[in-house]
Amino acid sequence: MKKLGLLGKNISYSFSQNYFTTKFKKEGIADAFSYQNFDIQNIDEFTEILQNNPNLIGLNVTIPYKETIISFLDELSENAKEIGAVNTIRISPNGKLFGDNTDFFGFNKSLESLLKTHHKKALILGTGGAAKAVAFGLKKLNIESVFVSRHEKENTITYDQINAKTFDDYQIIINCTPLGTSPKTELFPDIPYQYFTSKHIAFDLIYNPEKTEFLKKAESHGAIIKNGYDMLVFQAEKAWEIWNE
């Protein structure tokens, strides 16, 4: 049996295991493929996973290892190189590890149907691997973006710099932080939600809960909202293609 899995930390909540297990049953291939979580506390445990699972042909990668996994890989796709983060690994029969990124693909497919001509610029809350993939995806859609972090650096502003003018300039706000994920559903990014309008899109990469505090607050001021579920489905199917190339 060919094995697939998810590499991450504290991932019992994960979308991927349930999604692929259901997919395999539906498509009648549950006797040929299995999917399991590899919940590790340190990226160095990755080598042990490879040694203990000789029938492993591919992995999804999630928080917090999308960037640190790169040093373990033999080859990266051009997209993964440019993004600087990997969420999909294909393991060839000779043991070579190929890293790719399907997050940006899933994000773009999920966002595109919401876009109007006035959606020209985006604020990306967070600076991790998922945020980098989102920035790459936005660039492909010809949408300018800037990161928001607690610390100011290149192409990054801080949360306390966001004001009414920022909301005038940036019509798409994307939460790429884990704030609001179950079980800590009461949390949300610290931004001035009163400046959201019906011209704004609020996109949250979180899918559990279905409607985070970030989305509720944005929606209460008229914003179009979207959670991360469709993005996950699109990126998962793209990963499936990569594993079966």
N, C-alpha and C positions, 0 to 999 in steps of 0.2 A: 504493500500500500504506500502510495506517495503521501508525504506529510508536508503540510503548510502550517504557518503559525504567525503569531503576533509577538513581537519583542517590545517590552515596555516595563514600566514600574507601576505597581498598584493598579493593575488593569483588569481586575475581576469584573468591572462594569462594562468591559469592552463591547463595542458594536461588532467587530470583525468575526469573532468566534461564532456567535449566533448566526450572523449573516451567511457565512460560508457553509456552516453545518446545514442550515436550512436549504441553501442553494444546491448542495451536493445531493440531498434527499430528493428535492424537487426534480433535479435533472437525472436522477437514477444513477449517480456515480459515487454514492456513499461507500461502496465497497472498494473503490479505487483511490479515493482521496480522504484524508482527515485533516482537521485544523485544530490546533491547540494554542493556548496562551503560554508564553515563556516569560514569566514575571520575575525579573531579576532586579536586585538592589544596586548592582554595579555593572557597567558595560564590559568589564573584564571577564564576566561570567559567560559572555557570548561564545568564546572559544570552546568552552565546556559543552555548550548546547550543540555545537557542530559535531563535536567528537561523539556525543551520546545519541545523536539522531542521524545515522548515516542515510536514511531515506528521505531526509528533508530536502525539498526542491525549491522552496521559496519562503520569504517572510515579509510581513508588513512590519513597519517600525513606527512606534509612537513615542509620545513624551516619556522620558526626557532624552532619548537617544538618537534623534534624527540627525544630529550634527556629529556627535562623538562616534557613531558607527562608521563614519567614512574612513577612518584610519585602518579599519579591519578589511576593507574591500579591495579587490584587485582592479576593478574598472568601474567608471561612472559614465552614465549617459551625459550628453552635452547639457541637457536640462538640469540634471542634478549638480553638475559642476558649477553652472551659473548660479543656481539657487543657493548652493552650499548646504544642502540638506537632502537626506534620503528617507523615503518612507516605504520603498519596495526593494527587496533583494531577490535576485534570481540566482539559484545555486546550480551550476552546470554539473554534468556527470563526473567531470574531472576535479570537482571541488572548487572551481573558480567562482568568486563572488562578484556579481554585477549589481551595482546600485543605481536605482532610478528614482524619479519623483513623479507620483501621479496626483499629489495634492492639488497642484496648480490646475491640472486638467479638470478635476472634480469641481474645484471652486469656480472656474470659468463657466463650465456647463450649467452650474447651479445659479450663477449670477446673471448670465446673459439675458434671460427672458424678462428680467426686471428693469433692464437698462433703458433709459430714455435719453434724448439728445442732451439734456442739461446735466447728466451725470458725467462730469469731466474729471473730478479729482476725488481721491479717497484718503481717509485716515485709517491707519492700521494700528490697532491697540495691541501692543506686544512686539517683541523682537526675536522670538524663538524660531525654530525650524518651520513651523506652519506659517508664521508671519512672513518669512522669506519666500515661501512658495506662493503665498497670496500676492506679494509684491511683484513677483515674476509673472504671475497670471494677469495681473492688472496691466502690466507693461505690454503684454501681448494683445490686450484689448484697447491699447492706446489711452489708458487712464493713468494720469499721474498719481503718485502716492507719496505719503510721508509716514514714518513710524512714530508712534507715541510710546514713551518709556518714562520711567522715573528719573532717568539720567539723560541729559542732553548730549547728543553726539551728531555725527554727520547724517544728514537726511532724517533727523529725529528731533522731535520736540518733546517737551515734558507735559504731563497732565495739567499742571497749573498754568500752562500757557494757552490752553484751549478756552476760547471765549466766543461771543456772538459772531464776530468776524470770521473766526475759524469755521464755524458752521455755515456761513455764507459762502466761503471759499471751497469747502469740502462737502460734497453732497452724498458721499457714501462713507459710512462708519462701520468698520469691521472689527469685531472682538476676536482676537487670536490669543487671548489670555485664558487660563483655566477658571477665572473667576465666575462663579455661578453654577459650576458643574455639580451634579448630585454627588454626595449628599449635602454639600454646603451651598444649597440653592439660594440662600439669602444674600450672597455676595454679588457684587457688580462692579465694573470699572468706574473709577471716580471721574466722571465727566459731567458737564452742565447739560443735563437732559432737556431742560426747558427750551433749548435752542433747536431741537428737532422740529421739522415741519413735514408737510405732505410731500415736499420735494426731495426728502432724504430717504435713503435706504439704510436700514440697520441690519447688518448681517452678523450672525453669531455662529462661529464654528462649532459651538457646543450643540448637542442634540438631545441631551438628557440633563435637565428636563426639556420638554418640547418647547416651552416658552420661558426663557430665563428672565431674571429681573431686568437685565439690559434690554431685552426685546420688549418686555411689558412697558418699561418707562418710555422707550422710544415710540412705541405704538400709541401711548396715551397722548402724545403730541402730534399724532397724524402720520408718523413715518411708515413706510412700507417695510415689513419685517420678513426675515428668512432665517431659519436655523440651519444647522450643519448636516442634517440627515441626508438630503439629496447629494450633497457634496461627497459624503462618505460612500454612498452607493456608486456614484460615478467613478470615484477613485478606486474603489474595490474591484469593479468590473475591468478597469484599465489594468490594474495589477494582475488580475486573472489572465488577461491577454499576454502580458509580459512573461508570466510564468510558463505559459504554453506556447511561446514562440519557437 
